[in-house]
Amino acid sequence: MGDDSNGTGLPQMSDSDVMAILLSEDLERDQSEPEIAHSIGEQMLHMDIPLLPRSVRSRIRDVCSRIESRNVTLVGGGIGHLSAWLFDLWSNSDKDSREVTNVAPETFRIIEPGTRFCVIIDRLIRRYEAESWAQSISMKWHEVFAETSSSRASNIAIPENAVNSILPMPLDLIIIDLPEQERVAAASAAFDLVSPGGLVLLLEPTVPTGDVGDFSEGAEPTPAQLKVQSFNEWIELVKRINDSDSVGFTDLTGGTLVALLKSP
């Protein structure tokens, strides 16, 4: 990045202006779902797998089109639904209708612990002829985080891009697509891993409603109580990051997309 950049490839400007641009809709882009992604979505419906809201998927794609990402990680690959949106972006499938095309990142790592799902993702990678820069990793996110953090700590004296770790460094962008109960811990770990100027994207956990009763010492919390506890942890995470870095929100029909931007 040059000196006139904040690390995302956008011109130097205030944090609030950066977030407004990052999270806005690309009005020049076709917002219909890519054909391959649509087919995967149909399969997910038949398999009773929850889908990330369409408005969130398309907005994540729009955000990714605006930043210069070298190394990208998607946490929660599933059967490749969101990945297909991103492959469609980076393959420049709409290059005939737009003057500006989107360059694929140097690396794209898709974290998915289910080995059968990874087989499906690998087929998707081959379908987009992305084998040279995209790869699925069949591990749980906390395991990937632990091993990557350990590699960084043991090689602190050498440049990040020379560290031999599961995730190529420096990490510019991490996208979280996990069930709500796993999202907060995953986002916290992801923000620790991204490099200065790096971005973490995720759907905000839903606000708990109703009376969940009193927490009792020694008693197992109910699912509703766990949801309250998780949301409180989310609020604390946002406050902590916002103290020294930047947090942006955009309300969509399917929820609120959140961007956590680490200061350069």
DAMO-V595931 format. One record per backbone hydrogen bond with DSSP energy under -0.5 kcal/mol. NH is the residue of the N-H (numbers start at 0). CO is the residue of the C=O. If there is no record, write none. Layout:
# DAMO-V595931
nh->(NH	NH)
co->(CO	CO)
This chain:
# DAMO-V595931
nh->(4	5	11	17	18	19	20	21	22	23	26	28	37	38	39	40	41	42	43	44	45	46	47	48	49	55	56	57	58	59	60	61	62	63	64	65	66	66	67	68	71	72	73	74	74	75	75	76	79	83	84	85	86	87	88	89	90	91	92	94	96	97	102	105	106	107	108	109	110	110	111	111	114	117	118	119	120	121	122	123	124	125	126	127	128	129	132	133	134	136	138	142	143	144	145	146	147	148	149	150	151	152	153	154	154	155	157	161	162	164	167	171	171	172	173	174	175	176	176	181	182	182	183	185	186	187	188	189	190	191	192	193	194	196	197	198	199	200	201	203	211	218	225	226	227	228	229	230	231	232	233	234	235	236	237	238	239	240	241	242	243	243	244	245	247	249	251	254	256	256	257	258	259	260	260	261	261)
co->(1	9	3	13	14	15	16	17	18	20	24	25	33	34	35	36	37	38	39	40	41	42	44	43	47	52	52	53	54	55	56	57	58	59	60	62	62	63	7	66	106	172	108	72	174	73	110	110	76	79	80	81	82	83	84	85	86	88	87	91	93	93	100	69	69	132	71	134	73	108	109	136	112	113	114	115	116	117	118	119	120	121	122	123	125	124	129	129	107	109	136	139	139	140	141	142	143	144	145	146	147	148	149	150	151	152	154	158	159	162	165	70	169	70	198	72	200	74	174	178	178	179	179	181	182	183	184	185	186	187	188	189	170	261	194	171	259	173	257	255	209	215	221	222	223	224	225	226	227	228	229	230	231	232	233	234	235	236	237	238	239	240	240	260	258	256	254	251	249	254	201	247	199	245	258	197	259)
